[in-house]
Amino acid sequence: MSSNKPKKQDDGRIESIRPDFRSVQIGTSRPEPRLVANAASIPKQRHESEDVIDKASFFKERDEETQNDDDTSSNWCPTNLRLVPAFYPLEKSSRFIDDDLASIATRVSECLRLLSVQAIYNNEVATASLLTGENVEMHLSLWKTAATSKNPEGIVVELQRRKGDSIVFHRYSRHILDAAIGDFDFEKFADKTDDDFGDKAYSKKAERLLRTESGKPSASEEENAIIAIEIAHGLLMKDRMDARQLGLESLCLLTDPSKTGAQTALIASHVVLLGTAKMGEQDQGMMFDEAPFQEIRETILSLVQLRRIGDEEEFSDDEEDEKLLQITMSDEVVDGDQEKEHLSLLHNLALAVMANALDVVENFDAYDSDPEDTERKMPARGRTTSADMVAKSLMDDAKDITKLELLSTLINELGKAENKPHNARLSAKCLNSLFRASKDARKRARDLGAKNVVNTALDVGTRTHAKLETECKSVVKVLTETADDDAQDEE
C-alpha cells in the first residue's frame, strides 16, 4: 500500500504529494454485429443462395406500406402549429376543437374538395388560402391554444373573408367549420345533385340591378329580356372596372334559367353566342338594333381567348398566370397587378357566361318548365336554331374575330387545371356542350390531343376539385361513346 507521506529527495527537496486517480467503466457486453440475420426472419426466396440478396423481395413490403399511406394521404399535412398571439381577436367564424391535428386537416381538405374550393396549403404554419367559384377569397388558419386551469389545450380553426360576397362566404364557412369539428356529412353532400356551390358567379347587386331596371309588368318577357341585355351592354362598354364586372355578372344571371326563366335565358344565350336575339331566319319578332348584341359577343370572345377588352394589353403566358395566382392570394397589390387581377376575374366571368349559354342552347327543353304554355311565349322561338348550328357558328366567328381557334383556347385553359381549377372546370363545361353538339368539334379535339389533357385535368379534379372531376368525366364519356360513330362517318 502506498504511503501518503512526502518523500525527501537526495538534493534535500521534498516531493509534492499527487493523488492517484482510478476509473471504472460499467457496461453490458454487446454482441458483435452479424452480417446475416436469423434464417427465420428472412423470406424463403432470399436465402436460396447465401451470397445473393434479392432486392425486390427486400423492398416489397416497404413499397406496399408506402402505397397504402399514399392512398389515404391528405392534401393538407401541417407540421407545426402556432400559439394564438397575444391581443389577437379571433374571428367569429372560428371553432375550438379537441382533436388531433392530422384528423382536423384531413376533414377540412376533403370538405374543400367536395365544395370545389381552390386551396393553396402552407404546411409550415398550418394555413390555407382559399378561392371559391364565386371569386370569394378566404384565409384558413389553425392555431394552438395554451392549456389553462379553465380550458384544456386544443386547436382553433379560424376562417377569414378577404374578398367577395359576405353571404356566399358564410355559406362556405358553415360547411368548412362543421367539417373541422366532425359534423359534416361527406357522403350525403357528395350524393347531392342540386347544390349550387361555385355555380353562381354573379352577385346580389346584379340581381337587384336587373330587377329594378327591367322589371316592367306591362312589358312582355321578350321586351324585358332585351332591356336587361342592353343594360348589361352599357355596363360592359364603360371604362370602370366595377362596371365591367357588374355587366358580366348580369350576363351570368341572364343566362341562368333558374333565375330568369327559360325564354329570357335562351335570348341572352343567342346574343352571347351568335350576336343576335333572333332565333332563325323566320323570326319576325321585335325590331331592334343588334349592334350592341354583336359587341357583347365580341367582348365575350375577346375576354375568353385574349383576356382583354378591345385593344387593351394582353397577358396570357404561363409565367403571368403563376404570378397572378400569387397576387390573387396575397394582400399586397399594386396598381398594375390590380389591373391584371381584375382582367383575370373578367376572364373567369366570361368563361362562365359562355358555359351557361352553351348549356341553355343544348338543354333548352329541359329548362322549359311549362312547355304547354304558349300564350306568354314568343311564337316559334327557341327551336329554329339547332345546337349544332350554334356551335359551328360560334367556332367560325371566334376565329374570324380573335384570329384564334376557340377549341384550342379551351383545351389550353383546361391544361392549367393545377393552378386555375375554376377556369378549367368552366372550360370543360364549354367543351362538353360543344362536343355533344358538333361532330366537327369532336374530330378537331382529337387532332389537338384533347383526351390526354382532359385525363390530366381529371386527376387534378379527383384530388382537389369535385366539380372539375365531374365535368372531365362527362367530356371523356362523350369522346369515348362517339369515337366509333365518328370513325364510321369518316369512312
LUMNUVO-795741 format. One line per field, with one value per residue (C-alpha): residue number from 1; residue in three letters; x, y, z. Coordinates in pm, whole numbers, plus 32768, in hexadecimal, padded with zeros to 4 digits. Example, Ala and Ser with C-alpha at 12.3 -4.5 7.8 and 13.67 -1.06 7.14 Angstrom:
% residues 2
resi = 1 | 2
resn = Ala | Ser
u = 84CE | 8557
v = 7E3E | 7F96
w = 830C | 82CA
% end
This chain:
% residues 491
resi = 1 | 2 | 3 | 4 | 5 | 6 | 7 | 8 | 9 | 10 | 11 | 12 | 13 | 14 | 15 | 16 | 17 | 18 | 19 | 20 | 21 | 22 | 23 | 24 | 25 | 26 | 27 | 28 | 29 | 30 | 31 | 32 | 33 | 34 | 35 | 36 | 37 | 38 | 39 | 40 | 41 | 42 | 43 | 44 | 45 | 46 | 47 | 48 | 49 | 50 | 51 | 52 | 53 | 54 | 55 | 56 | 57 | 58 | 59 | 60 | 61 | 62 | 63 | 64 | 65 | 66 | 67 | 68 | 69 | 70 | 71 | 72 | 73 | 74 | 75 | 76 | 77 | 78 | 79 | 80 | 81 | 82 | 83 | 84 | 85 | 86 | 87 | 88 | 89 | 90 | 91 | 92 | 93 | 94 | 95 | 96 | 97 | 98 | 99 | 100 | 101 | 102 | 103 | 104 | 105 | 106 | 107 | 108 | 109 | 110 | 111 | 112 | 113 | 114 | 115 | 116 | 117 | 118 | 119 | 120 | 121 | 122 | 123 | 124 | 125 | 126 | 127 | 128 | 129 | 130 | 131 | 132 | 133 | 134 | 135 | 136 | 137 | 138 | 139 | 140 | 141 | 142 | 143 | 144 | 145 | 146 | 147 | 148 | 149 | 150 | 151 | 152 | 153 | 154 | 155 | 156 | 157 | 158 | 159 | 160 | 161 | 162 | 163 | 164 | 165 | 166 | 167 | 168 | 169 | 170 | 171 | 172 | 173 | 174 | 175 | 176 | 177 | 178 | 179 | 180 | 181 | 182 | 183 | 184 | 185 | 186 | 187 | 188 | 189 | 190 | 191 | 192 | 193 | 194 | 195 | 196 | 197 | 198 | 199 | 200 | 201 | 202 | 203 | 204 | 205 | 206 | 207 | 208 | 209 | 210 | 211 | 212 | 213 | 214 | 215 | 216 | 217 | 218 | 219 | 220 | 221 | 222 | 223 | 224 | 225 | 226 | 227 | 228 | 229 | 230 | 231 | 232 | 233 | 234 | 235 | 236 | 237 | 238 | 239 | 240 | 241 | 242 | 243 | 244 | 245 | 246 | 247 | 248 | 249 | 250 | 251 | 252 | 253 | 254 | 255 | 256 | 257 | 258 | 259 | 260 | 261 | 262 | 263 | 264 | 265 | 266 | 267 | 268 | 269 | 270 | 271 | 272 | 273 | 274 | 275 | 276 | 277 | 278 | 279 | 280 | 281 | 282 | 283 | 284 | 285 | 286 | 287 | 288 | 289 | 290 | 291 | 292 | 293 | 294 | 295 | 296 | 297 | 298 | 299 | 300 | 301 | 302 | 303 | 304 | 305 | 306 | 307 | 308 | 309 | 310 | 311 | 312 | 313 | 314 | 315 | 316 | 317 | 318 | 319 | 320 | 321 | 322 | 323 | 324 | 325 | 326 | 327 | 328 | 329 | 330 | 331 | 332 | 333 | 334 | 335 | 336 | 337 | 338 | 339 | 340 | 341 | 342 | 343 | 344 | 345 | 346 | 347 | 348 | 349 | 350 | 351 | 352 | 353 | 354 | 355 | 356 | 357 | 358 | 359 | 360 | 361 | 362 | 363 | 364 | 365 | 366 | 367 | 368 | 369 | 370 | 371 | 372 | 373 | 374 | 375 | 376 | 377 | 378 | 379 | 380 | 381 | 382 | 383 | 384 | 385 | 386 | 387 | 388 | 389 | 390 | 391 | 392 | 393 | 394 | 395 | 396 | 397 | 398 | 399 | 400 | 401 | 402 | 403 | 404 | 405 | 406 | 407 | 408 | 409 | 410 | 411 | 412 | 413 | 414 | 415 | 416 | 417 | 418 | 419 | 420 | 421 | 422 | 423 | 424 | 425 | 426 | 427 | 428 | 429 | 430 | 431 | 432 | 433 | 434 | 435 | 436 | 437 | 438 | 439 | 440 | 441 | 442 | 443 | 444 | 445 | 446 | 447 | 448 | 449 | 450 | 451 | 452 | 453 | 454 | 455 | 456 | 457 | 458 | 459 | 460 | 461 | 462 | 463 | 464 | 465 | 466 | 467 | 468 | 469 | 470 | 471 | 472 | 473 | 474 | 475 | 476 | 477 | 478 | 479 | 480 | 481 | 482 | 483 | 484 | 485 | 486 | 487 | 488 | 489 | 490 | 491
resn = Met | Ser | Ser | Asn | Lys | Pro | Lys | Lys | Gln | Asp | Asp | Gly | Arg | Ile | Glu | Ser | Ile | Arg | Pro | Asp | Phe | Arg | Ser | Val | Gln | Ile | Gly | Thr | Ser | Arg | Pro | Glu | Pro | Arg | Leu | Val | Ala | Asn | Ala | Ala | Ser | Ile | Pro | Lys | Gln | Arg | His | Glu | Ser | Glu | Asp | Val | Ile | Asp | Lys | Ala | Ser | Phe | Phe | Lys | Glu | Arg | Asp | Glu | Glu | Thr | Gln | Asn | Asp | Asp | Asp | Thr | Ser | Ser | Asn | Trp | Cys | Pro | Thr | Asn | Leu | Arg | Leu | Val | Pro | Ala | Phe | Tyr | Pro | Leu | Glu | Lys | Ser | Ser | Arg | Phe | Ile | Asp | Asp | Asp | Leu | Ala | Ser | Ile | Ala | Thr | Arg | Val | Ser | Glu | Cys | Leu | Arg | Leu | Leu | Ser | Val | Gln | Ala | Ile | Tyr | Asn | Asn | Glu | Val | Ala | Thr | Ala | Ser | Leu | Leu | Thr | Gly | Glu | Asn | Val | Glu | Met | His | Leu | Ser | Leu | Trp | Lys | Thr | Ala | Ala | Thr | Ser | Lys | Asn | Pro | Glu | Gly | Ile | Val | Val | Glu | Leu | Gln | Arg | Arg | Lys | Gly | Asp | Ser | Ile | Val | Phe | His | Arg | Tyr | Ser | Arg | His | Ile | Leu | Asp | Ala | Ala | Ile | Gly | Asp | Phe | Asp | Phe | Glu | Lys | Phe | Ala | Asp | Lys | Thr | Asp | Asp | Asp | Phe | Gly | Asp | Lys | Ala | Tyr | Ser | Lys | Lys | Ala | Glu | Arg | Leu | Leu | Arg | Thr | Glu | Ser | Gly | Lys | Pro | Ser | Ala | Ser | Glu | Glu | Glu | Asn | Ala | Ile | Ile | Ala | Ile | Glu | Ile | Ala | His | Gly | Leu | Leu | Met | Lys | Asp | Arg | Met | Asp | Ala | Arg | Gln | Leu | Gly | Leu | Glu | Ser | Leu | Cys | Leu | Leu | Thr | Asp | Pro | Ser | Lys | Thr | Gly | Ala | Gln | Thr | Ala | Leu | Ile | Ala | Ser | His | Val | Val | Leu | Leu | Gly | Thr | Ala | Lys | Met | Gly | Glu | Gln | Asp | Gln | Gly | Met | Met | Phe | Asp | Glu | Ala | Pro | Phe | Gln | Glu | Ile | Arg | Glu | Thr | Ile | Leu | Ser | Leu | Val | Gln | Leu | Arg | Arg | Ile | Gly | Asp | Glu | Glu | Glu | Phe | Ser | Asp | Asp | Glu | Glu | Asp | Glu | Lys | Leu | Leu | Gln | Ile | Thr | Met | Ser | Asp | Glu | Val | Val | Asp | Gly | Asp | Gln | Glu | Lys | Glu | His | Leu | Ser | Leu | Leu | His | Asn | Leu | Ala | Leu | Ala | Val | Met | Ala | Asn | Ala | Leu | Asp | Val | Val | Glu | Asn | Phe | Asp | Ala | Tyr | Asp | Ser | Asp | Pro | Glu | Asp | Thr | Glu | Arg | Lys | Met | Pro | Ala | Arg | Gly | Arg | Thr | Thr | Ser | Ala | Asp | Met | Val | Ala | Lys | Ser | Leu | Met | Asp | Asp | Ala | Lys | Asp | Ile | Thr | Lys | Leu | Glu | Leu | Leu | Ser | Thr | Leu | Ile | Asn | Glu | Leu | Gly | Lys | Ala | Glu | Asn | Lys | Pro | His | Asn | Ala | Arg | Leu | Ser | Ala | Lys | Cys | Leu | Asn | Ser | Leu | Phe | Arg | Ala | Ser | Lys | Asp | Ala | Arg | Lys | Arg | Ala | Arg | Asp | Leu | Gly | Ala | Lys | Asn | Val | Val | Asn | Thr | Ala | Leu | Asp | Val | Gly | Thr | Arg | Thr | His | Ala | Lys | Leu | Glu | Thr | Glu | Cys | Lys | Ser | Val | Val | Lys | Val | Leu | Thr | Glu | Thr | Ala | Asp | Asp | Asp | Ala | Gln | Asp | Glu | Glu
u = 8000 | 8094 | 80E7 | 8058 | 8184 | 825F | 83AA | 84F4 | 85D3 | 874E | 877B | 86AE | 8569 | 8426 | 834D | 81E5 | 80CD | 7FF2 | 7EAD | 7E89 | 7D52 | 7CA7 | 7B74 | 7A86 | 7994 | 7858 | 779F | 76F2 | 779D | 7721 | 771C | 77E8 | 7713 | 76C0 | 76AC | 7593 | 7452 | 73A3 | 7322 | 71C2 | 71AD | 721F | 711F | 714E | 7199 | 72BC | 7397 | 7393 | 74FA | 75A9 | 7683 | 755E | 7474 | 7320 | 72E1 | 7183 | 7109 | 71C8 | 710E | 6FC2 | 6F1E | 6F9F | 6F17 | 6DC2 | 6DBD | 6E1B | 6D0C | 6C08 | 6C76 | 6C57 | 6AF6 | 6A80 | 6B57 | 6AB9 | 6AEB | 6B46 | 6C53 | 6CAF | 6DE7 | 6DE2 | 6CDE | 6D09 | 6C81 | 6B6D | 6C27 | 6BE9 | 6AE2 | 6A70 | 68F4 | 6878 | 6767 | 6607 | 662B | 6713 | 66F0 | 67AF | 67EC | 6879 | 6907 | 6A52 | 6AE2 | 6AED | 697B | 690D | 69E4 | 6963 | 67F5 | 6823 | 68E0 | 67DB | 66C5 | 6778 | 6792 | 661D | 65CB | 66B4 | 677F | 68DC | 69D2 | 6B42 | 6BC4 | 6CE8 | 6D4F | 6E5A | 6D6B | 6C26 | 6B6D | 6AB3 | 6A51 | 68FC | 6846 | 66E1 | 6636 | 657D | 66CF | 66B9 | 6813 | 683D | 695D | 695C | 6A40 | 6A7C | 6AED | 6B62 | 6ACF | 6B96 | 6B08 | 6A79 | 69C9 | 6879 | 68BB | 6986 | 6A83 | 69E2 | 69D4 | 6915 | 68A0 | 6872 | 67E1 | 67FD | 675A | 684F | 6782 | 662F | 64C5 | 6490 | 6356 | 640F | 652D | 6446 | 63B5 | 650F | 658C | 646B | 64C7 | 663F | 6624 | 652D | 6627 | 673B | 6679 | 65FB | 648C | 649A | 63F5 | 64E1 | 6418 | 62D0 | 636B | 641B | 62D1 | 621F | 61DC | 6131 | 6247 | 62AF | 63FF | 64E3 | 63D0 | 634C | 645B | 637E | 633F | 61FF | 624F | 6219 | 60CD | 6051 | 60C2 | 6009 | 5ED7 | 5EAF | 5F0E | 5E5B | 5D3C | 5C1D | 5AD4 | 5A39 | 5B5B | 5B74 | 5C82 | 5D3A | 5D36 | 5DB7 | 5ECB | 5F3A | 5F39 | 600B | 6107 | 6129 | 616E | 6281 | 6312 | 6320 | 63E0 | 64D5 | 652E | 658F | 66FA | 66C5 | 672E | 6604 | 650F | 65A4 | 6597 | 642C | 63DC | 646E | 63C2 | 627B | 62B8 | 6301 | 61B1 | 60F7 | 617E | 6111 | 5FB5 | 5F7C | 5F84 | 5EF5 | 5E24 | 5E67 | 5DFB | 5EC9 | 5FF6 | 5FD0 | 5FC7 | 60F7 | 61B0 | 6178 | 61FA | 6335 | 637B | 62F5 | 62E3 | 616F | 6029 | 5F7F | 5F54 | 5F51 | 5F0A | 5D91 | 5D95 | 5CBD | 5CB3 | 5D11 | 5DDE | 5F12 | 6079 | 615A | 62A6 | 62B8 | 627F | 63A3 | 647F | 641E | 6485 | 65D1 | 6619 | 65D4 | 66B1 | 67C5 | 67C5 | 67BD | 68CA | 69A0 | 6958 | 6918 | 6806 | 6840 | 69A8 | 6A1A | 6B5E | 6B4E | 6BE8 | 6BC4 | 6D13 | 6D4E | 6E42 | 6D3E | 6C3C | 6D1A | 6D6E | 6BFF | 6BA3 | 6C94 | 6C0A | 6AA4 | 6AF5 | 6BB6 | 6B56 | 6C6A | 6BEB | 6C75 | 6BBB | 6C45 | 6C0B | 6AB0 | 6A53 | 6AD3 | 6A18 | 68DB | 6908 | 6938 | 67EC | 6742 | 67D9 | 673E | 65EA | 65F7 | 6638 | 650E | 642E | 6498 | 646B | 630D | 62AA | 631D | 626A | 6122 | 6129 | 616D | 6076 | 5F62 | 5E49 | 5EBF | 5EBC | 5D64 | 5C90 | 5B41 | 5B5E | 59E1 | 59BB | 59DC | 5918 | 5A30 | 5B44 | 5BC9 | 5B3F | 5C25 | 5D4D | 5E54 | 5E4A | 5EAA | 6023 | 60B5 | 61D2 | 62A9 | 6279 | 62BE | 6400 | 647B | 642A | 64D4 | 6617 | 6624 | 65D7 | 66D6 | 67EA | 6781 | 676F | 689E | 6970 | 6985 | 68DD | 67DC | 680E | 6985 | 6950 | 6861 | 6943 | 6A6D | 69A4 | 694B | 6ABD | 6AF3 | 6A12 | 6B1E | 6B36 | 69DE | 68E2 | 67B2 | 6809 | 685B | 6709 | 6653 | 6725 | 66CC | 655D | 6579 | 662F | 6529 | 6411 | 64D5 | 6533 | 63CE | 634A | 6450 | 64FE | 65FB | 6656 | 6697 | 676E | 683C | 6865 | 68F4 | 69EF | 6A57 | 6A8D | 696F | 6941 | 6A9A | 6A60 | 690B | 699A | 6AA6 | 699E | 68CD | 69EA | 69F9 | 6881 | 6883 | 697F | 690B | 67D0 | 668F | 65DE | 6710 | 6713 | 65A3 | 65CA | 6705 | 665A | 653D | 662F | 66E6 | 6599 | 652C | 6675 | 6676 | 650C | 6515 | 666B | 65E2 | 64C4 | 65AA | 66A1 | 6590 | 6514 | 6674 | 6692
v = 8000 | 814A | 8249 | 83A9 | 843D | 8527 | 8499 | 854F | 8561 | 8543 | 86B5 | 8706 | 8762 | 86CA | 8627 | 86A8 | 85B4 | 856A | 84A2 | 8360 | 835F | 821F | 81EF | 80D0 | 80A9 | 7FE3 | 7F60 | 7E39 | 7D5D | 7D95 | 7C82 | 7CC2 | 7D28 | 7C10 | 7C42 | 7B44 | 7B44 | 7A10 | 7928 | 793B | 7AB1 | 7A8D | 7A45 | 78F1 | 7980 | 7A44 | 792B | 7847 | 78B9 | 795C | 7A2A | 7AD0 | 7BDA | 7BF5 | 7D6F | 7D50 | 7C78 | 7D4F | 7E8D | 7DEB | 7E17 | 7F7D | 7FDD | 7F4D | 8015 | 8155 | 8118 | 80E7 | 822A | 82E8 | 8266 | 82FC | 8434 | 8589 | 86BA | 877B | 86FC | 8816 | 87D6 | 88F3 | 89BB | 8B1E | 8B9E | 8CA0 | 8DEE | 8ED2 | 8FE0 | 8F26 | 8F2C | 8DED | 8E06 | 8D9B | 8C98 | 8BBF | 8A7E | 89E3 | 8871 | 8769 | 867C | 8623 | 86FE | 85F6 | 859E | 870A | 8754 | 861E | 8674 | 87DE | 8789 | 8687 | 8783 | 8883 | 877F | 8735 | 88A8 | 88DA | 89E5 | 8A29 | 8A10 | 8A6A | 89C3 | 8A32 | 8909 | 89C5 | 8ABB | 89F4 | 8AED | 8ADB | 8BE4 | 8B92 | 8C07 | 8BA0 | 8B8A | 8CCD | 8D7F | 8D97 | 8D95 | 8D00 | 8CB8 | 8B84 | 8B69 | 8A5F | 8ADF | 8A2E | 8AA0 | 8A8D | 89BC | 8A7D | 8A26 | 8A5A | 89EA | 88BF | 88D0 | 88B6 | 8938 | 8A64 | 8A69 | 8BCE | 8C3C | 8DA2 | 8E47 | 8F13 | 8F6A | 8F1F | 8EFC | 8ED9 | 8E03 | 8D0B | 8D0A | 8CA5 | 8B89 | 8AFA | 8B41 | 8A82 | 8943 | 896B | 89A1 | 8881 | 87A2 | 8813 | 87A8 | 8669 | 86C7 | 86D1 | 85AC | 856D | 8453 | 8512 | 8649 | 8581 | 84E1 | 8631 | 869A | 87E9 | 88A3 | 89E6 | 8A1F | 8AC0 | 8AE5 | 8C42 | 8D2C | 8E60 | 8F32 | 8FAD | 9104 | 9083 | 8FE7 | 912C | 91F8 | 9126 | 9104 | 927D | 92E7 | 91E3 | 9171 | 9217 | 9160 | 91DC | 9167 | 900B | 8F16 | 8F59 | 90D1 | 90AF | 8FC7 | 90BF | 91DE | 9114 | 90B3 | 921F | 9280 | 9177 | 91FB | 935D | 92E7 | 9219 | 9341 | 9421 | 9459 | 9418 | 92C5 | 929C | 92F0 | 91E8 | 90E5 | 913A | 911E | 8FC0 | 8F56 | 8FD1 | 8EF4 | 8DCE | 8E0C | 8E36 | 8CEC | 8C32 | 8B99 | 8B5C | 8CD2 | 8D78 | 8C6C | 8B91 | 8C8A | 8DAD | 8CC9 | 8C4E | 8DAF | 8E17 | 8CD9 | 8D21 | 8E83 | 8DFF | 8CEA | 8D77 | 8EEF | 8EFB | 8ED4 | 8E31 | 8CBB | 8C78 | 8D04 | 8CEA | 8DB1 | 8EE8 | 8F5F | 90B5 | 91A4 | 9223 | 928C | 915B | 9217 | 9205 | 908E | 9060 | 912F | 904C | 8F17 | 8FB6 | 901C | 8EBD | 8E1A | 8F18 | 8EDA | 8D5F | 8D44 | 8E7D | 8EDF | 9045 | 9133 | 91E7 | 9256 | 9232 | 9181 | 9007 | 8F24 | 8DB1 | 8D04 | 8C09 | 8CE1 | 8DF6 | 8CF7 | 8C7C | 8DDD | 8E3D | 8D10 | 8D87 | 8EE7 | 8E6E | 8DAF | 8ECF | 9021 | 90F1 | 9168 | 928B | 9341 | 9274 | 912C | 919A | 91D1 | 9079 | 8FDE | 908B | 9010 | 8EB1 | 8ED4 | 8F4D | 8E25 | 8D38 | 8DE3 | 8DD8 | 8C60 | 8C3C | 8D00 | 8C29 | 8AE6 | 8B4F | 8BB7 | 8A73 | 89A9 | 8A68 | 8A3C | 88C9 | 887C | 897B | 887A | 8803 | 8967 | 89B9 | 8976 | 89A4 | 893E | 8938 | 8AA8 | 8B58 | 8C95 | 8D4F | 8CC9 | 8D54 | 8C8C | 8B8C | 8C02 | 8B2B | 8A08 | 8AA0 | 8AA0 | 894E | 891E | 889A | 89D8 | 8AB4 | 89F7 | 8A0A | 8B7C | 8BC8 | 8B17 | 8BBF | 8D1B | 8CF5 | 8CB3 | 8DDD | 8ECD | 8E68 | 8DAF | 8C8F | 8B3C | 8B23 | 89AE | 89DC | 8AF5 | 8A27 | 88F4 | 89CB | 8A5C | 88FD | 88A7 | 89AA | 88F1 | 88D8 | 8A52 | 8ABE | 89A9 | 8A90 | 8B06 | 89A2 | 892A | 8A36 | 89DE | 886F | 88D1 | 8995 | 8874 | 8781 | 8846 | 8879 | 870A | 8692 | 8789 | 8775 | 8651 | 8741 | 87BE | 865B | 860D | 8748 | 8705 | 85AC | 8649 | 873B | 8622 | 868E | 853D | 8542 | 86A2 | 8641 | 8510 | 85E7 | 86E0 | 85BC | 8552 | 86B3 | 86B7 | 8564 | 85E4 | 8747 | 87B8 | 86EA | 87BB | 87B2 | 8638 | 8621 | 86F6 | 863F | 84EF | 856C | 85E1 | 8494 | 83DF | 84AB | 8478 | 8303 | 82B6 | 8377 | 82F9 | 81CD | 828E | 83A8 | 82AF | 8205 | 8353 | 83AC | 8263
w = 8000 | 7FA1 | 80AE | 80A3 | 8155 | 808A | 8018 | 803C | 7F0C | 7F0C | 7ED1 | 8005 | 7F50 | 7FBB | 7EAE | 7EA2 | 7ED8 | 7DA8 | 7DC1 | 7CFD | 7C1D | 7BB8 | 7AD9 | 7AA3 | 797C | 79BA | 788C | 77EE | 76F8 | 7593 | 7494 | 7362 | 7236 | 714D | 6FD9 | 6FAD | 7079 | 70FE | 6FF7 | 7085 | 703A | 6ED1 | 6DC1 | 6D23 | 6BCF | 6C63 | 6CE7 | 6BC2 | 6BA6 | 6CD1 | 6BEA | 6B2D | 6BBB | 6B13 | 6B17 | 6A8B | 6BAA | 6CA5 | 6C44 | 6BED | 6D40 | 6D63 | 6C0D | 6C66 | 6DAB | 6CF0 | 6BED | 6CFE | 6DA5 | 6C5D | 6C25 | 6D6F | 6D67 | 6D90 | 6CB5 | 6DF0 | 6EDC | 6FCF | 709A | 7193 | 7251 | 72CD | 7416 | 73FE | 7418 | 753C | 74FC | 73C3 | 73A4 | 7303 | 71FB | 7253 | 7141 | 7214 | 72DD | 7402 | 73C3 | 74AB | 73A8 | 7306 | 71F3 | 70E1 | 7104 | 70F8 | 6FC4 | 6F11 | 6F4E | 6EE4 | 6DA3 | 6D3E | 6D7C | 6CA2 | 6B8E | 6B9B | 6BA1 | 6A75 | 6B26 | 6AA3 | 6BC4 | 6BE1 | 6D1C | 6DF5 | 6EC9 | 6F8C | 7031 | 7008 | 6F2B | 6DE0 | 6CE0 | 6C4C | 6B13 | 6AC1 | 6970 | 69C6 | 69E8 | 6B62 | 6C03 | 6D5E | 6E48 | 6F27 | 7058 | 715F | 72B3 | 73EE | 7539 | 767A | 7794 | 78BA | 79FC | 7952 | 77EC | 7772 | 765A | 7502 | 739D | 7319 | 71AE | 7132 | 6FE2 | 6F63 | 6E36 | 6D6A | 6C32 | 6B9D | 6C02 | 6D79 | 6D52 | 6C76 | 6D72 | 6E8F | 6DBF | 6D8D | 6EEE | 6F89 | 6ECE | 6EFE | 7076 | 7095 | 6FE4 | 70CE | 7204 | 715E | 7124 | 6FA7 | 6EF3 | 6DCF | 6D2F | 6D3A | 6CA3 | 6B93 | 6B2C | 6B0A | 69A4 | 69E4 | 6A9A | 69F3 | 6A99 | 699A | 6894 | 68E0 | 6868 | 6885 | 69BA | 6A5C | 69CF | 686C | 68CF | 696C | 6840 | 673E | 6819 | 6844 | 66E3 | 660E | 66E8 | 662A | 6664 | 651E | 6446 | 63B4 | 6417 | 62D3 | 6309 | 646E | 63F4 | 62E9 | 63E5 | 64DB | 63CC | 6362 | 64CD | 64DE | 6396 | 641E | 654F | 6480 | 63A4 | 64C9 | 652D | 669F | 6721 | 6809 | 66EF | 660A | 671E | 6764 | 65F1 | 65DB | 671D | 6682 | 6553 | 663B | 66DD | 6594 | 650E | 6649 | 6609 | 677C | 67BC | 6687 | 65DC | 64AF | 63A4 | 642B | 6458 | 62F1 | 6261 | 632D | 62C6 | 6155 | 6187 | 6230 | 6134 | 5FEE | 6021 | 5FD5 | 6092 | 5F67 | 5F77 | 5E03 | 5CAE | 5CE3 | 5E26 | 5DF4 | 5F5C | 5FE2 | 5F10 | 5FC4 | 5F88 | 5F9B | 5F9D | 611C | 610D | 601D | 6105 | 6227 | 6163 | 60FB | 6262 | 62E5 | 61DD | 6215 | 638C | 6363 | 6259 | 6285 | 63EF | 6392 | 6324 | 61DD | 61A8 | 630F | 6363 | 6350 | 6458 | 6429 | 645A | 656E | 6634 | 664B | 66BB | 67D6 | 6841 | 6836 | 690C | 6A19 | 69FD | 6A20 | 6B5F | 6C00 | 6C8E | 6BF0 | 6A9E | 69D7 | 68C3 | 679E | 684F | 68B5 | 6748 | 66E9 | 680B | 6797 | 6630 | 66B8 | 676E | 662F | 6574 | 6672 | 6658 | 64DB | 64EA | 65D3 | 64E4 | 63BB | 647F | 64EC | 638D | 62EA | 63F5 | 63C1 | 6246 | 6268 | 6380 | 6343 | 6350 | 64A5 | 652E | 649E | 65D2 | 651F | 63B1 | 6384 | 63D7 | 6288 | 62CE | 637F | 629D | 615A | 6036 | 5F98 | 6067 | 6105 | 6016 | 5EC8 | 5F05 | 5F61 | 6055 | 5F37 | 5E6D | 5F9C | 5FEC | 5E84 | 5E68 | 5FB4 | 5F56 | 5DFF | 5E87 | 5F9F | 5EA3 | 5DD0 | 5EF7 | 5FC7 | 5EC0 | 5FB7 | 5FBF | 60D6 | 6113 | 6133 | 622F | 6304 | 6300 | 635F | 6481 | 64F0 | 64F3 | 6607 | 66F8 | 6803 | 682E | 67B2 | 6801 | 67F0 | 6691 | 662D | 66A8 | 65DC | 64AA | 64D4 | 64E9 | 63A2 | 62F8 | 6376 | 62CE | 618B | 6171 | 61A6 | 60A3 | 5F8F | 5EEA | 5E51 | 5FAC | 6023 | 5EF4 | 5F1E | 6093 | 604E | 5F5F | 6071 | 616D | 624B | 62F3 | 6396 | 6416 | 649F | 6551 | 65F5 | 6667 | 66E3 | 67C9 | 6856 | 688A | 6935 | 6A30 | 6A6D | 69B0 | 69A0 | 6895 | 67B2 | 67DB | 6779 | 6640 | 65CE | 65F6 | 6520 | 6410 | 6412 | 63F9 | 62CB | 6214 | 6261 | 6207 | 60BF | 604A | 5F89 | 5EE7 | 5E7D | 5DEB | 5D1F | 5C9B | 5C28 | 5B6F
% end
